[in-house]
Amino acid sequence: MNFSSFFDYDDPAAATSQSGFQLLPHWDDSAWARFFSYTETLRYAAGAEVIRPGEHNRSLYIVDSGQLEVLISRQGRHQRLALIETGSVFGEQAFFDGRPRSARVRALSDCQLLRLGLEQFQILSAKEGELARDLLFDLGRLLSQRLRDTTQLLTGKGV
């Protein structure tokens, strides 16, 4: 696997959009290989629930392949909040704050995910401090961009 192209996007503008966020674009193959050694590979069939609302799970997920959807319940119905594509990151809120999951994530196709649990992150940060710091800052950038996108959606104004 060519790790440096893991999060490459054909459209440079997509690298800053919510769905096309480019995680850690400056990492080389060596950095990615070291990071992935701390993750667990999970496979899900199309239709499988990956995350359920209310779960306590401080894991971060990276989509290696496949497509998923984020669903929220509104007035007894499931409403799609977002699509998650290959190369995307999700689960960062519960990873940071330790609160229960707020949405359902379901596989739309067969998918493979890389999971970084809190324990693995703690080991990563003790052994690979620079990688852990890079990851945290980039996740902060992701959260900031998602908050800006949501604010723009709700207010109709750019931020």
N, C-alpha and C positions, 0 to 999 in steps of 0.2 A: 504494500500500500504506500502511495506517495502522500505522506502526511501533510506536507506543505500545501498541497492542492486540495486537502480535505474540505476546506471552507472557501474555495475559490468560487467566484460568481462570474458569469458571462457579462452581466451588466454592472459596471462599477457603481451606478446609482443605487443598485439593490443592496450594496454592502452597508448602507446606512438606514435602510428602511426596516420597519419592525420585522417583516417576514424574511428579509434578506440580510440581517445583521451578520457581519463577518467577524467571527470570533478569533481573536489573537492572530491577526494576519502576519505579524512579524516573526512568529515561531517557525523554526526550520524542522526538518524531519526528525532530527535528534530530540528536540524539545517535545514534539508531539509523541514520539515513541516513549519517552520517559513519562509523560503525563498519562498516556493510555495504559501504562503498566499498573496504574493505580485504579483503573476502572474495571467494571464487570460488564461483560457483554450479555445482553438480554434479547430474546427474540419473541415477537408477538405475531399471531396470525391476524389477518384482517378481521375487524369487529371486536377484538379483545379490548378490555378495559385495562389501561396501564395505570391510571390514577383514579381514585374515587374521592369525591368531596368528603371531608372530615377525617381522612387518613392522617396519621402522624407518621411522616416519612421525610427525613431531612436529606433527601438525595437530589442531586442535579442530574439531568439527562441530556445527552447529545444524540441527535438522530444520525446514525450512520447510514441507514437506508430506509426508505419508505415514507409514508405520509400519515399524519395523525391529525385529529381535530380536538379543539378545546371546547367543551360544552358547559354551559351554566344552566341552572334550572330557574325558569321565570314563569310564575303562575302555572306551575305544574307541567310545564313543557320544557324540553331541552332546546336551547338556542345555541347555535354555533358562534363562538366568540372569536376563534382564530383557527387557521390552518398551520400546521407545523410540518415543514419540509425537511428533506435531507440537509444536514449541516446545521440545523437550528438547535438552539438550546432551550430547555424548558425546566420548570421546577425550581427556579432560582429563588422565588419568594420564600417558600417553606425551607429551602436550604439555608437561607440567611436568618429568618426569624423564628423557626422552629414551631410555627403555628400550624394548625391542621390545613390540609389542602382545601382550596376554595372552589376548585372546578374539577370536572371530569375530563380525562384525556383518553381518547379511544383511537385505536389503530384503524385507519381507512384502508390500508393495504398491509400485506406482510411487511414487518419492519424489524430492524435491528437497532438497538439502542445501546449506548455506553452509559453506564450509571456510575456516578461518583458519590458515594455515601459520605456522611460527615466523618466517620472514623477513618476512611481512606483519605479524605482531605486533610485530616489532622496529621496523618503519617506523611502525606505529601508535603505539608508545610514544614514539618520537622526535618525532612530529608532533602527537599527541593524548594527551599524558601523563595527563590527567585521565580520559579514556575507558579507557586501558590500566590505570590503577590501579583504577578501578571494576570492570573486568572481572576482574582478578586477585583482588580481595577477594571478589567474588561467586562465582568459581570455588572459592575457598577455603571459602566457606560451603557450596557444593554438595558438595565433597569431605567436609567435616565431617559434613553431614547423611547422606551415603551411608555413611560409616563408622559413624555412630551407628545407622542402620537395620540395617546388617550385624551390628553387635555385639548389637543387640536380637534379631535373628533367631537368632543363634548361642547366646545366653545365655538368651533368654526374658525378659530384664529390660529395662525402660526405662532410658535413659541421659539 
